[in-house]
Amino acid sequence: MKKLLALCALLLPTLLVGCDVRKVAFSPEFDGCVDSFAVNFFNWRLDHAVRFCTPESEKWLKFAASQVQRNDIEQMKNLPDNFAYTYSIRQGDPKGSAAEVALNVENFFVLDSIGKPGRVKNNATYILQLVKQGKTWKVKLNGLPRMDKNQQPESDKAEQ
């Protein structure tokens, strides 16, 4: 009986850690989708970002592109070369076909108000939904990605 309990005590933590979908590396395709979308979307290469989204998401990227003005394009050309991002999986379904990631982006150009010029933003967190279509992961947009107000640094909250 003691041996059985000892065995259960050893295996239970392993099972619990193994089943935590937030820690599972979904696949290289998952990482590649998040990486490619982030780099293209936040550097305003929306025509490239569309390849990493669901077909229904394309309309939101077209809408974002329609909001870019000539002055914004000039500013985008002169952006510093220090764009960076990290992400973590916040949720995932046990089947491995959907996930939610928190994407922390640094030093990127943002258009956040109609009629106002864009600006470089130091730091923001975006929540993205990803779905698996066949063997391919895609970002699913139900609107333009929005900054997660709950995860912004205090200095950025005061700026808004």
C-alpha positions, -999 to +999 in steps of 0.1 A: +000+000+000+028+024+009+045+017-024+013+025-043+009+058-025+046+067-031+042+059-068+010+081-070+029+109-051+056+107-078+034+105-108+007+130-099+029+161-102+042+149-135+007+144-148-005+178-136+025+196-151+021+176-184-015+186-187-011+223-182-019+236-217-003+270-209+031+254-206+028+231-236+048+241-266+020+237-291+043+232-321+069+251-342+040+262-364+023+278-334+054+298-325+059+307-362+024+320-365+026+342-334+061+354-345+052+361-381+019+378-372+036+400-346+065+411-367+043+419-398+013+434-380+032+457-357+056+468-384+026+477-406+033+451-432-004+442-432-003+425-466+021+400-451+003+397-418-029+385-436-012+351-444-011+343-407-047+351-400-080+333-406-098+343-438-125+361-418-097+383-402-087+398-435-114+425-434-099+439-401-064+441-417-079+459-447-097+483-423-064+490-405-047+497-438-075+521-448-068+542-417-031+549-426-025+585-439+004+599-459+020+614-428+019+581-410+037+564-438+065+590-436+068+583-398+068+546-404+098+549-427+118+565-399+109+541-371+138+530-349+150+495-354+144+483-319+109+466-322+106+437-298+080+413-285+074+384-262+044+363-256+029+338-232+001+314-236-027+324-213-052+297-222-055+268-245-080+240-251-070+205-241-073+193-277-047+218-288-069+235-314-073+270-299-052+292-277-051+327-262-018+345-260-007+377-242+016+395-267+038+421-251+051+445-278+078+472-274+088+501-296+061+500-323+040+525-343+004+528-333-026+545-348-051+548-320-072+578-329-090+586-361-078+619-374-047+621-352-012+613-363+003+580-352+031+577-327+057+553-314+045+534-283+070+521-258+051+491-245+017+474-247+001+440-243-024+426-267-045+395-263-047+374-295-068+343-302-053+315-323-070+286-339-057+255-356-070+250-391-058+216-403-021+215-393-018+253-395-022+279-367-038+312-376-046+344-356-084+349-354-093+386-353-128+396-343-118+433-346-085+451-346-061+440-319-066+462-289-043+470-260-051+451-228-057+480-204-053+457-174-017+447-183-002+481-192+027+495-172+016+524-149+036+549-169+017+540-201-017+541-183-010+577-173-001+586-209-034+574-223 
